[in-house]
Amino acid sequence: MTRACFLCHRPLGAGEGREFSLSPEAADLFRERGGDKGLEAARQELASSPLCSRCEALPPDERRKATRREVLRLLDEMTRDAIARIVAKN
């Protein structure tokens, strides 16, 4: 599996990328939507999706906006997956 930047989805080269960590605000969003299981799933996803040097170099405000957009995208994806699992059980 090729690792990709969490923000821009660009494939990362060997040794490239800094581990992405959740801000308290982002952790709260995951907890709100999925409880502790949602938070743990997010941490696992983010562990395999570090930041590339280009995104890490973004001005703080731009990086914060991009991070919020991607966190919300990931939350929506997790919600859709959970709904699909529930529907499949019925």
Buried (B, 14 or more C-beta within 10 A) or exposed (E): EEBBBBBEEEEBEEEBBEEBEBEEEBBEBBBEBBEEEBBEBBBEBBEEBBBBEEBBEBEEEEBEEBBBEBBEEBBEEBEEEBEEEEEEEE
